[in-house]
Amino acid sequence: WPVPRARVVCAPGPEAGSAPAHPPNYLSAPRNRPEGKVLETVGVFEAPKQHGKYETGQLFLHSVFGYRGIVLFPWQARLYDRDVASPVTEKSENAAGHGSKEVKGKTHTYYQVLIDARDCPHISQRSQTEAVTFLANHDDSRALYAIPGLDYVSHEDILPYTSTDQVPIQHELFERFLMYDQTKVPPFVARDTLCAWQEKNHPWLELSDVHRETTENIRVTVIPFYMGMREAQNSHVYWWRYCIRLENLDSEVVQLRERHWRIFSLSGTLETVRGRGVVGREPVLSKEQPAFQYSSHVSLQASSGHMWGTFRFERPDGSHFDVRIPPFSLESNKDEKTPPSGLHW
């Protein structure tokens, strides 16, 4: 999102003259705006918080994907960063049979947020806007549902701003979850429905562990989520979703070509998965669009396991290199609870 020197948050506004018959397919960079497009002011930037947490109702721009959003509530996660030197340097052999450095987790703040629906079409090539999925509590035990426009954002990716608009974010859940109160700062406060929804779906929304590793300036961040257990053909099947973000920290353009996964189950099985790209795409990571984020799912016939692997990238000269996916655990919640019932009130 282009931001003028006055530190005003802007977004592409309506076309000058008559409204177009179809939504314009524009890019956020000013040089790519079609004829007749203008910028409209949506708010004013605040200084990012170096310490402490953002409150419910905080408006922000995502520093990487550029969408407008609003904070619902924070989560405290354990960040295992393999790029940070650990006091324990020796290699250890884990249950999955592969060597790994011992990494100590540090507490890190993430936020559950709503994405502005107006921005979803313009970030869909770089970030899935239905990253939060859950198993429905219906007769169809195979049902998998997605909540649109719900994301998890790291504290450092929040660029806070203020707005005088009483409904600054367009999202079907905005007015169900939040209400305007001009006496508060920020002036959007949680409704009882938000608190009840958070409490009810806490086991399926909460992120507890975040894993990160960088190889040749490509940083991979993985966040696993336990989704619950289903009975199938007289056996138990445990489900997880995992959200992956790929970031190019260099100026060289690279393209993801292949994925190679190893999935170890506590039942003793070791599965290998190879394939082209991820979620049907082979994203290009460049200086202008350095990141790509997606979610996927995995099931095991055991209550825990591990996943690790590599992504194969291609350089402009045709050469390839492998980027490590940090190993992460698939753990089930010890206190099994009723599967989430979705967004019924």
LUMTITOR-861989 format. One record per residue: x, z negated, y of N, C-alpha, C in turn. Coordinates in steps of 0.2 Angstrom, whole numbers, plus 2048, in hexadecimal, padded with zeros to 3 digits. Atoms other than C-alpha are relative to their C-alpha. Layout:
BEGIN
XZYXZYXZY/...
END
This chain:
BEGIN
8048007FA800800800804800806/7FC8007FA8078058117FF7FA804/8028067FC8097F681C804801807/7FD7FF7FA80C7F982F8057FA802/7FB8067FD8197EE8397FC7FA802/8048067FE80B7E383F7FE7FB7FA/80180480680A7DC82D7F88007FF/8077FF8027F87E282B7FF8037FA/8017FD8067F27E681A7FB805801/8047FA7FF7EB7F78197FE8037FA/8017FC8057E280280D7FD806802/8037F97FE7DC81480D7F97FF801/8078017FE7CB8148167FC8077FF/8047FA8017BD821816803806804/7FE7FA7FD7C083381A7FD801807/8037FE7F97BE83882D7FB8057FF/8067FB8007AE84182F7FB7FE7FA/8058028057A28428218037FE7FA/7FD8038077A48398108018057FB/7FF7FB8057AB8438027FB7FF7FA/8058008067A08487F38027FC7FB/7FD8038067AC8407E78057FB803/7FB8047FE7B88317E9807804800/7FA7FC8007C98387EF8057FD7FC/7FB8028057D78387E38077FF804/7FA8007FC7E58317EF8057FB7FD/7FB8048027F58287ED8017FB806/7FF8057FA7FA8187F7805802805/7FB7FF7FB80981F7FF7FE805805/8027FC7FB806826810801807800/7FF7F880180E83780D7FC8047FC/8047FD80580383A7FF7F8800802/8078007FE7F28378087FE807802/8037F97FF7E78478097FE800807/8037FF7F97E184E81A7FA7FC801/8068047FE7D58438238007F97FE/8018078027D983381B8037FB805/7FD8047FC7DC8248258017F97FD/7FF8068027E18128237FB7FB803/8048057FD7D58038258037FA7FF/7FD8078007DA7F18297FC7FC7FB/8048058047D57E581B8027F9801/7FE8077FF7DF7D68208077FF803/7F98017FD7EF7CE8278047FC7FB/7FC8048057FD7C881C8027F9802/7FE8077FF8027B681A8078007FD/7FA8018038137AF8167FF7FE7F9/8018028078157AF8038037F87FF/7FE80780181779D7FC8068007FB/7FA8018048287987F67FF7FB7FB/8018068048227887EF7F87FF7FF/8078018008117827E97FC8067FD/8047FB80380278C7E27FB803805/8067FD7FC7F57987EA7FA7FD7FD/8068038027E47917EA7FB8057FE/8067FC8027D47987E37FD803806/8037FD7FA7CD7A57EF806804804/7FA7FD7FC7DF7AB7F57FF8087FF/8007F98017DE7BE7F9808802800/7F97FD8017EE7C87F58008077FF/7FE7FA8037F67D87F28057FF7FA/7FC8008057FF7DB7E2807803802/7F97FE7FE8127DD7E68028067FC/7FD7FA8048157EA7D87FA8057FF/8057FA8018047F37D57FC801806/8037FE7FA7FD7F27E67F97FF801/8088017FF7EB7ED7E37FF7FA804/8038067FD7E17E17ED7FD7FB7FB/8028058047DC7D17E47FE7FA803/8018077FE7D67BF7E58017FC7FA/7FE8058057DC7B07DC7FA7FC7FD/8058058037D07A77D08037F97FE/7FD8078027DB7997C98078017FD/7F97FF8027ED7967C48017FE7F9/7FE8038067F57947B38077FE800/7F980280180578B7AE8038037FA/7FE7FC80680F7967A28087FD7FF/7F980180182079379A8038077FF/7FD7F97FF82B7A279F8077FF7FC/7FA8008048397A6792804806802/7FC7FB7FC8457B179C8078017FC/7FA7FF8038537B8791805803804/7FB7FE7FC85C7BF7A08037FA804/7FD8067FD85F7AD7A68057FD7FA/7FB80380586F7A579D7FD7F97FE/80280680286A7977928067FC7FE/7FA80480287678878E8018017F9/7FE7FF80787478C77C8018077FF/7FE7F980087D79C7798008037F9/7FF7FD80787E79D7667FA8037FE/8067FC8028737A975D7FD7FC7FA/8038038058667A27517FC8057FC/8047FC80485D7AA7437F97FD7FF/80780380084A7A87447FC8027FA/8047FF80683C7A97377FF8087FF/8017F980183A7BB73B8068047FE/7FA7FD80384C7BF735804804805/7FC7FD7FC8537C57458047FB805/7FD8057FC8607BD7507FE800807/8038017F985B7B67618047FB804/7FD8067FC8627AC76F7FB7FB801/8058067FE85A79B7727FF800807/8028007F985179C7827FB7FA802/8048067FE84A78D78B7FA803805/8057FE7FB8397907948007FB806/8018047F983678B7A67F9801802/8077FF7FD8257887AE7FF805805/8017FB7FB81E7967B87F9801801/8078007FE80E7997C17FD8077FF/8047F98008027A87BD7F97FF802/8078017FD7F17AB7C47FB8057FD/8057FC8027E17B17BD7FD803806/8027FD7FA7DB7BE7CA7FB8057FE/8057FA8017CD7CB7CD804806804/7FD7FA7FC7D37DD7D27FA803803/8057FC7FD7CA7E67DF7FE8067FD/8027FA8047BF7F37D6802807804/7FF7FA7FD7C38007E48078027FF/7F97FE8027D67FF7DF8018027F9/7FF7FF8087D38007CC8028087FF/7FE7F98027D38147CC807802802/7FA7FE7FE7E38157D58067FC7FD/7FB8038037ED8097CB8008017F8/8027FF8077E680E7BA8068047FC/7FB7FD8037F58197B68067FC7FF/7FA80580180180A7B87FE7FA7FD/8028078027F77FB7B37F98007FD/8078008027E87F97A87FC7FB804/8048047FC7DA7F17B27FB7FC7FB/8048048057D27EA7A28047FD7FB/7FB8038047E07E079C7FE7FA7FC/8038068037D57D17977FB8027FB/8057FF8057CC7D37867FF7FA7FC/8028068047C37C777B7FC8027FA/8047FF8067BB7C676A7F97FD802/8078027FE7A87C576D7FD7FC7FA/80380480479E7B87657F98027FE/8067FD8017917C375E8008027F8/8007FE80878B7C974C8058057FE/7FB7FB8027977D774D8077FD801/7FA8038007A77CE749806804802/7FB7FC7FE7B17DD74D800802808/8017FE7F97AB7DE75F8067FE804/7FB8027FC7B97DE76C7FE803807/8037FE7F97B47DE77F8067FF805/7FB8017FA7BE7E078F7FD7FE806/8038027FA7BB7D879F804804806/7FC7FB7FB7BF7E57AD8027FC806/7FD8027FA7CA7E17BC8027F9800/7FD8078007D17D07B68078017FE/7F97FF8017E37CE7B68047F9801/7FB8067FF7F27C17B5805803804/7FB7FF7FB7FE7C17C38057FB801/7FA8057FF80F7B87C58007FE807/8008037FA8117AD7D4804805805/7FC7FC7FB81F7B97DC7FD806801/8047F97FF8137C87DA7FB7FF805/8058017FB8077C07E7802802807/7FF7FF7F98077C77F87FA7FE804/8068037FD7FA7BC8017FE803807/8037FE7FA7EF7C280F7F97FD802/8068037FE7E07BC8197FB806802/8057FB7FE7D07C681D7FA7FD803/8068037FD7C17C38287FA8037FC/8057FD8047B67CD81B7FD7FA7FC/8038058047AA7C18128008027F9/8007FE8077AA7CC803806805800/7FA7FC8007BC7D38038028047FA/7FE7FD8067BE7D77F17F98037FD/8057FD8037B27E37E88017FF7F8/7FF8028077B07DC7D67F97FD7FE/8068028027A07D97CC8007F87FF/8008078017A57C77C98027FC807/7FE8047FA7AB7C37DB7FB7FB803/8058047FD79A7BC7E27FD7FB7FA/8028058057977B47D18057FA800/7FB8058017A77AA7D18027FD807/7FD8027F97AB7A87E47FA800805/8057FF7FA7A17A47F48047FE806/7FC8007FA7A67A58067FE7F9803/8018077FD7A979480F805800806/7FC7FF7FA7B07968218047FA801/7FD8067FF7B57848218067FF7FC/7FA8018057C2786813805805801/7FA7FC8007D378E8128038007F9/8047FA7FE7D279A80A7F97FF800/8078017FF7C079D80E7FC8027FA/8047FF8067BB7A17FC8017FB7FB/7FF8068047B77937F17FC8017F9/8037FF8077B37927DE7F97FE7FF/8078028027A17927D98007FC7F9/80180380779B7877CA8018057FA/8007FB80579A7977C08078017FE/7F97FE8017AD79A7C28037FA7FC/7FE8068047B17887BC7FE8007F9/8038008077A57897AD8038067FC/7FD7FB8047AC79A7A88077FF7FE/7F98028027BE7947A98007FB7FB/8008058057BA78579F7FE8037F9/8037FE8067B078E7928058057FC/7FB7FB8037BD79C78F8077FF801/7F98037FF7CC7927928058027FB/7FB7FE8057D47957818018077FF/7FF7F88017D27A8782803803806/7FD7FD7FA7D87AA7948077FD801/7F98037FE7E779E7958068037FD/7FA7FE8037F87A57948057FA800/7FB80680180579878E807802800/7F97FE8008157A278B801807803/7FE7F97FD81D7B17948078017FE/7F97FE80282C7BA78D803806804/7FD7FA7FC8387C57978078017FE/7F97FE8018487CF794801807803/7FE7F97FC8517DD79D8068037FC/7FB7FC80385B7EB795801806804/7FE7FA7FC8647F879F7FB801806/8058007FA8597F37AE7F98027FF/8077FF8028497F57A57FE7F97FE/8028078028407E47A57F98007FD/8068018048337E07987FD7F9800/8038068008277D279A7FA8007FB/80580080581B7CD78C7FC7F9801/80580680080C7C178D7FB8007FA/8048008068047BD77C7FA7FB801/8068048007F27B677B7FD8007F9/8048018067E97AF76C7F9801801/8077FE7FF7D87B676A7FB7FD7FB/8048038057D17AD75B8008037F9/7FF7FE8077CE7AF7497F98037FE/8067FD8037C17BA73F8018007F9/8007FF8077BC7BA72D7FF8077FE/8017F98037BE7CA7248018017F9/7FF7FF8077BC7CE7128037FA7FD/7FE8068037BE7BC70D8077FD802/7F98027FE7CE7BA7177FF7FF808/8008017F87D27B4729805805803/7FC7FB7FC7D87C07358017FD807/7FE8037FA7E17B9745802806805/7FF7FB7FB7E17C37558037FE806/7FD8017FA7EC7C4764800806805/7FF7FA7FC7ED7CF7738077FE804/7FA8017FC7FE7D177D800805805/7FF7FC7FA8017D878E807801801/7F97FE7FF8117E1791801804807/7FE7FC7FA8197E67A2807803800/7F97FD8008277F27A3802801808/7FE7FF7F98317F27B4807804800/7F97FD7FF83F7FE7B98037FD806/7FD8037FB84B7F47C3805804804/7FB7FC7FD8568037C77FC806803/8037FA7FC8538137D18008067FC/8007FA80585681F7C27F98017FD/8067FF8048468277BB8018007F9/8008008078428237A97F98007FD/8077FF80383482779D8007FC7F9/80180380682E81C78F7FE8057FB/8017FB80582E82777F7FD7FD7F9/80280280682C81C7708007F8800/80080780182880A76A8017FF7F9/7FE80280782F80175B7FF7F97FF/8018078018277F17568017FD7F9/7FF80480782B7E47487FB7FA801/80680580081C7D87448017FC7FA/7FF8048068207C97397FA7FB800/8058048018127BF7328027FA7FC/7FE8068048137AD72C7FE8017F9/8027FE80780B7B471C8068037FC/7FA7FD80381C7BC719801807800/8007F88008187CE71D804801807/7FD7FD7FA8237D87297FE807801/8027FA7FE81C7E7731804804805/7FD7FB7FB8247F673A7FB805803/8047FB7FC81B800747804804804/7FC7FB7FB82281074F7FA804803/8057FC7FD81981B75B802803806/7FF7FD7F981982676A7FD7FC805/8038047FA81781D77B7FD7FA7FE/80480680180B80F77D7F9802803/8077FF7FE7F880F77E7FF807802/8017F97FF7F982277D803803806/7FD7FD7FA80482478C8088007FF/7F880180081782778F801800808/8008007F88188207A1807801802/7F97FF7FC8268257AD8017FA805/7FE8067FC82E8167B6805803805/7FC7FE7FB83581B7C78017FB806/7FF8057FB83B8137D77F97FF804/8068017FC82A8177DF7FA7FD7FC/8058048048208117D08047FD7FA/7FB80280482C8067C77FD7FC7FA/80380580681F7FC7BB7FA8037FD/8057FE8048137FF7AE7FE7FA7FC/8038068038077F27A67FB8027FB/8067FE8057FC7F37967FF7FA7FC/8028058057F47E87897FF8037FA/8027FE8067F27EA7777FF7FA7FB/8028058057ED7E07678038007FA/7FD8018067F47DA7577FC7FB7FC/8038058047EC7D17488057FF7FA/7FC8038067F47C773A7FB7FD7FB/8048048057ED7BF72A8047FA7FF/7FD8067FF7F77B072F7FF7FD807/8018037F97F57A373D805801805/7FA8007FC8067A77448048067FE/7FB7FB8028147B4745804801806/7FC7FE7FB8207BD750800807801/7FF7F97FF8227CE758806801804/7FB7FE7FC8317D775F8018077FF/7FF7F98018387E8761804803806/7FD7FC7FB83E7F676D7FC805803/8037FA7FD838803779805805801/7FB7FA7FF8418147797FF803807/8007FD7F984481B78B804806800/7FC7FA7FF84A82C790802801807/7FD7FF7F985583079F7FE807802/8017F97FE8538407A98058057FD/7FB7FC8048638477A07FE8017F9/8027FF80785984678F8037FA7FC/7FE8058048638377897FB7FA7FF/80580580285A8287818047F9800/7FD80780185D8157817FA7FC7FE/8058048038548077797FF7F9805/8018067FC84C7F87837FD7FB7FC/80280580584A7E877A7F97FD803/8068037FF8397E07798017F87FE/7FE80780183C7CD77A7FB7FD7FA/8048038068367C47697FB7FB803/8058057FE8267BA76C7FC7FE7FA/80480380581C7AF7617F9801801/8077FF80080A7B275C7FD7F97FD/8038078038027A075A7F9800801/8088018007F079C7577FF7F9803/8018067FE7E878E7607FE7FB7FB/8018058057E877E7567F87FE800/8078028007D777975C7FB806801/8047FB8007CC7877577F97FF803/8068017FD7BD7897627FB8067FF/8047FA8017AE794763802806804/7FE7FA7FC7B27A67687FD801807/8048007FA7AE7AA77A7FA805800/8067FD80079D7B077E7FF805805/8007FB7FB7A27BC78C7FD7FE807/8028017F979A7BD79D7F97FE800/8088017FF7887B77998007F9803/8018067FC7827A97A47FA7FC7FE/
END
